Amino acid sequence: MDTVIDTPVIGKGDLLVCAGGGHWGAKGAIIAKEVGARAVIIDLNQHCPGSKIADAILAEKDMRETKIEGISLVIGEVTDVLANILRYEPVKWIIPTIPGGIAGKLTQKWLEIRELKITKSKFLVRRALIGLPKKVVLSQGSGTITSSYMPKGMWCKIPCSQPKICPVTGRKKVAPMHELLEFSLSEMVDHYKIFVSQDLGGVGAVSGAEVKEWLEYVEGLEPPYSLAVAISCECHANTALFEVEEIIS
């Protein structure tokens, strides 16, 4: 699937989902409240910073019976709750704040419904690294890559407009991180998606419609196949890489 960039607009009545109720999730909820939008904050901790913004605190099991209004904190595992919301409610924006890359976790959760064998692939990681400059690779794991123009131990200036020359390191970006990823992934896996994060008034957000479109796309694929999914801004990215197969009984 091609990378699509949406216009970062949120209006009255739109639904914003904050995947995590920490500082950035709470900030996203405040942005929603200011424009009359609705927001769901998802976190396992009912005392997270987002709880101070919430009009109501709900258990995950109550979500389907409850009309989403105002600002709600849902206590539950982020990918479980988000997957359920996406199945029955149009989501304008998703603010991905949990560590480890929510795009990969959500894709895996969605595919588990088909009872497929989903394997995080070290082999695909090694192949993807061939196409990325070594100096932007912060870490690699079993099926994951974290890449950034910011070296380990250094922190971004907040807020930041992500100019071509980093205001902290002075390093020039040869290309936006999502373009580096596209170069690396486009001929390396059977299917890939890069969600380009947009600035939603000081927090990064990805299009809920685009996420839903991707999930429905992969749900219709016939295994075996390889896939990669990432969330990236101009400077940073988290990428997950999987092999998907039928379970042979």
C-alpha positions in Angstrom: 0.0 0.0 0.0 1.2 3.5 -0.7 2.0 6.0 2.0 -0.8 8.6 2.3 -0.6 11.9 4.2 -3.8 13.4 5.6 -4.5 17.0 6.5 -4.1 17.3 10.3 -7.6 18.7 11.2 -9.9 17.7 14.0 -13.4 19.1 14.4 -16.3 19.1 16.7 -17.7 15.6 17.3 -14.7 13.8 15.8 -13.2 10.9 17.7 -9.6 10.9 18.8 -8.0 7.9 20.4 -5.0 8.3 22.7 -3.1 5.1 22.8 -1.6 5.6 26.3 -2.6 8.0 29.0 0.7 9.5 29.8 1.8 13.1 29.1 1.2 13.0 25.4 -2.1 11.1 25.6 -3.4 13.6 28.1 -2.2 16.5 25.8 -4.1 14.9 22.9 -7.3 14.7 25.1 -6.9 18.4 26.0 -6.7 19.3 22.3 -9.8 17.3 21.6 -11.7 19.0 24.4 -10.7 22.4 23.2 -12.3 21.9 19.8 -15.4 20.0 21.0 -14.1 16.7 19.8 -14.5 13.4 21.6 -11.5 11.4 22.9 -10.9 8.0 24.3 -7.7 7.6 26.4 -6.6 4.0 26.8 -4.3 2.9 29.6 -3.9 0.1 32.2 -3.4 2.7 35.0 -6.6 4.4 36.1 -4.4 7.0 37.8 -2.4 8.0 34.7 -2.1 11.7 33.8 -5.0 11.3 31.3 -7.4 10.4 34.2 -7.3 14.1 35.2 -8.7 15.1 31.9 -11.4 12.4 31.6 -15.1 13.0 32.2 -15.7 9.3 32.7 -13.6 6.2 33.5 -14.8 2.9 31.9 -13.8 -0.7 32.0 -12.9 -2.3 28.6 -16.0 -4.6 28.9 -18.3 -1.5 29.0 -17.2 0.0 25.8 -19.7 -1.5 23.4 -22.7 -0.6 25.6 -21.5 3.0 26.1 -21.9 5.8 23.6 -18.6 7.7 23.3 -19.0 11.2 24.4 -16.7 13.8 25.9 -13.4 12.5 27.2 -13.3 8.9 28.4 -10.5 6.9 30.0 -10.8 3.2 29.3 -8.9 0.9 31.5 -7.5 -1.9 29.4 -4.7 -3.2 27.2 -4.2 -0.6 24.4 -4.2 -2.8 21.3 -7.3 -4.8 22.5 -9.3 -1.7 23.2 -8.2 0.2 20.1 -8.9 -2.8 17.8 -12.4 -3.0 19.2 -13.1 0.7 18.8 -11.9 0.6 15.2 -14.4 -2.2 14.4 -17.5 -0.2 15.3 -16.6 3.5 15.5 -15.0 5.9 12.9 -11.8 7.3 14.4 -10.4 10.5 13.1 -7.0 10.4 14.7 -4.9 8.0 16.8 -2.2 9.4 19.0 0.4 6.6 19.4 2.2 7.2 22.7 3.0 3.7 24.0 6.6 2.4 23.6 7.5 -0.3 21.1 5.5 0.7 18.1 1.7 0.3 18.2 1.3 -0.2 14.5 2.9 -3.6 14.6 1.1 -4.7 17.8 -2.2 -3.6 16.4 -1.7 -5.4 13.1 -0.7 -8.6 14.9 -3.8 -8.3 17.2 -6.1 -7.8 14.2 -4.6 -10.8 12.3 -4.9 -13.1 15.3 -8.6 -13.2 14.6 -7.9 -15.3 11.5 -5.9 -17.8 13.7 -2.8 -17.3 11.5 0.8 -17.9 12.5 2.4 -14.5 12.9 6.1 -14.6 13.5 8.4 -11.6 14.2 11.2 -12.0 11.7 14.9 -11.5 12.5 15.6 -12.3 8.8 13.4 -9.5 7.6 15.0 -7.1 10.1 18.5 -8.0 8.7 17.2 -7.4 5.1 15.6 -4.1 6.0 18.7 -2.8 7.7 20.6 -3.1 4.4 18.5 -0.2 3.0 18.9 2.1 6.1 21.9 4.3 6.9 23.6 2.7 9.9 23.8 6.0 11.9 20.0 6.3 12.0 19.4 2.8 13.5 19.0 3.1 17.2 18.0 -0.5 18.0 16.9 -3.7 16.4 15.1 -6.6 18.0 13.2 -9.7 17.0 11.1 -8.3 14.2 11.5 -4.6 15.2 13.6 -1.6 14.2 13.8 1.7 15.9 15.3 4.4 13.8 16.0 8.1 14.4 18.1 11.0 13.4 18.6 11.7 17.2 21.5 9.7 18.6 21.0 7.6 21.8 21.3 9.7 25.0 20.1 12.9 23.3 16.6 14.3 23.4 14.5 16.3 21.0 13.7 20.0 21.5 10.0 20.3 22.3 8.2 21.7 20.4 10.0 21.1 17.2 8.9 21.7 13.6 11.3 19.0 12.4 13.4 21.2 10.1 15.9 19.7 7.7 18.7 20.6 10.1 18.2 19.3 13.6 18.2 22.1 16.1 19.8 19.8 18.8 22.5 17.9 16.8 23.0 20.2 13.8 22.7 17.1 11.7 21.2 17.5 8.3 18.5 15.0 7.3 19.3 13.5 3.9 15.6 12.6 3.6 12.6 12.4 5.9 12.7 9.1 7.9 9.5 7.8 6.3 11.2 8.1 2.9 14.3 6.2 4.1 11.9 3.5 5.3 10.1 3.3 2.0 13.4 2.9 0.2 14.3 0.1 2.6 10.9 -1.7 2.7 9.4 -1.3 -0.8 11.2 -4.3 -2.5 12.0 -6.2 0.7 8.5 -7.5 1.8 5.4 -8.5 0.1 3.2 -5.9 1.8 4.1 -2.8 3.7 2.6 0.3 5.2 4.2 3.5 6.6 1.9 5.7 8.6 3.2 9.2 8.5 2.6 11.0 11.8 1.1 14.5 11.5 1.4 17.3 14.0 -1.9 17.7 15.7 -1.3 20.9 17.7 1.9 19.7 19.4 1.3 15.9 19.4 1.9 13.3 16.7 -1.1 11.6 15.3 -2.0 9.2 12.5 -5.2 8.9 10.5 -7.7 6.5 12.0 -9.3 5.9 8.6 -5.9 5.0 7.2 -5.2 2.6 10.0 -8.6 0.9 9.5 -8.0 0.7 5.7 -4.7 -1.0 6.3 -6.1 -3.5 8.8 -8.9 -4.5 6.5 -6.4 -4.8 3.7 -4.1 -7.3 5.6 -7.2 -9.1 6.9 -8.0 -10.0 3.2 -4.6 -11.3 2.3 -3.9 -15.0 1.8 -0.8 -16.4 3.5 2.0 -17.0 3.3 3.4 -13.5 3.0 5.8 -11.1 4.6 4.8 -7.6 5.8 6.2 -4.5 7.4 4.3 -1.8 9.2 5.7 1.5 10.7 4.8 4.8 12.2 7.2 7.5 11.2 7.6 11.3 11.3 10.3 13.3 9.6 12.9 12.2 12.2 11.9 9.0 14.0 10.2 5.6 13.3 9.2 2.3 14.8 9.0 -0.6 12.3 7.6 -4.1 12.8 8.3 -7.0 10.4 6.4 -10.3 10.3 6.1 -13.5 8.4 2.4 -14.6 8.2 1.5 -18.3 7.6 -1.4 -20.6 7.9 -1.4 -22.8 11.0 -0.9 -26.4 9.9 -2.7 -28.7 12.3 
